[in-house]
Amino acid sequence: QVQLVESGGGLVQAGGSLRLSCAASGTIFSINTMGWYRQAPGKQRELVARITRGGVTNYADSVKGRFTISRDNAKNTVYLQMNSLKPEDTAVYYCNTNLVIGKTYWGQGTQVTVSS
């Protein structure tokens, strides 16, 4: 019984920046990892970035050096700072969280569109 509310998506020109936020609410005992996935039209969903409870991060090769994932454990919130955006970054971005008790939850998705 956890809800993930995403915000920050929108339309931006190539080279611009966006910051996505995802706040978890509901019956939360302990969050292990949080992450961001994306799915473009006609493509499979792919991992963008993830971060552990202790702050260890990893990124897809396509976004390394451009995106930064962070989290505020007190607020149960994860962020994705996206810089130097490219048209190929256009996709629906989904927030994901894994609880220590073993359950996984997904957000509703937020659209990111990068124009050329």
C-alpha positions in Angstrom: 0.0 0.0 0.0 2.5 2.5 -1.3 1.9 5.3 -3.8 4.6 7.0 -5.9 3.9 10.5 -7.1 6.1 11.8 -9.9 6.6 15.4 -11.0 8.9 17.5 -13.1 8.4 16.1 -16.6 7.7 18.4 -19.5 8.9 19.8 -22.8 12.5 21.0 -23.1 14.8 21.9 -26.0 17.9 19.8 -26.7 20.7 20.8 -24.3 18.3 21.8 -21.6 17.7 20.4 -18.2 14.9 18.9 -16.2 14.6 17.6 -12.6 12.2 14.7 -11.9 10.9 14.1 -8.4 9.2 11.0 -7.0 7.7 11.0 -3.5 6.6 7.7 -1.8 3.7 7.8 0.6 1.5 5.3 2.4 2.5 2.4 4.5 6.2 2.5 4.2 8.4 0.5 6.5 11.8 0.8 4.9 13.0 1.6 1.4 15.9 -0.3 -0.1 16.6 0.9 -3.6 14.9 3.6 -5.7 15.3 4.2 -9.4 14.1 5.6 -12.6 13.1 3.7 -15.8 12.0 5.0 -19.1 10.1 3.7 -22.1 10.0 5.4 -25.5 7.4 4.6 -28.2 8.1 1.3 -29.8 10.9 0.4 -27.4 11.2 -1.7 -24.3 11.4 -0.2 -20.8 15.0 0.4 -19.7 16.7 1.2 -16.5 18.0 4.8 -16.4 19.5 5.1 -12.9 19.1 3.6 -9.5 20.3 4.4 -6.0 20.6 2.2 -2.8 19.6 3.3 0.6 23.2 4.0 1.4 23.6 6.2 -1.7 25.4 3.9 -4.1 24.4 4.7 -7.6 24.5 3.2 -11.1 23.5 4.5 -14.5 22.7 3.4 -18.0 25.6 4.0 -20.3 23.5 6.3 -22.4 23.0 8.8 -19.5 26.3 8.6 -17.7 27.8 12.1 -17.2 24.5 13.8 -17.9 22.0 12.5 -15.4 22.4 12.4 -11.6 20.1 10.4 -9.2 19.8 11.3 -5.6 17.5 10.7 -2.7 16.2 12.1 0.5 15.6 9.2 2.9 13.7 11.3 5.4 11.2 12.4 2.8 11.2 9.0 0.9 11.9 10.9 -2.2 14.1 10.2 -5.2 15.3 12.8 -7.8 16.7 12.6 -11.3 18.6 15.6 -12.5 18.8 15.5 -16.2 21.3 17.8 -18.0 22.4 18.1 -21.6 19.1 16.5 -22.7 19.0 14.9 -26.2 16.0 14.1 -28.4 16.7 10.4 -27.8 15.9 11.0 -24.1 12.3 11.5 -25.0 10.2 8.9 -23.1 7.8 8.2 -20.3 9.9 8.1 -17.1 8.7 5.8 -14.3 9.7 5.9 -10.7 10.4 2.6 -8.9 11.0 1.7 -5.3 11.9 -1.6 -3.6 11.1 -2.0 0.1 13.3 -4.0 2.4 10.3 -6.3 3.0 10.5 -7.3 -0.6 7.7 -5.4 -2.3 8.1 -3.3 -5.5 6.1 -0.3 -6.5 5.9 1.9 -9.6 4.8 5.4 -10.3 2.3 6.4 -13.0 4.9 7.8 -15.3 5.8 11.3 -16.4 6.4 12.4 -20.0 9.7 13.9 -20.9 9.9 15.4 -24.4 13.1 16.8 -25.8 12.8 18.8 -29.0 15.6 19.2 -31.5 
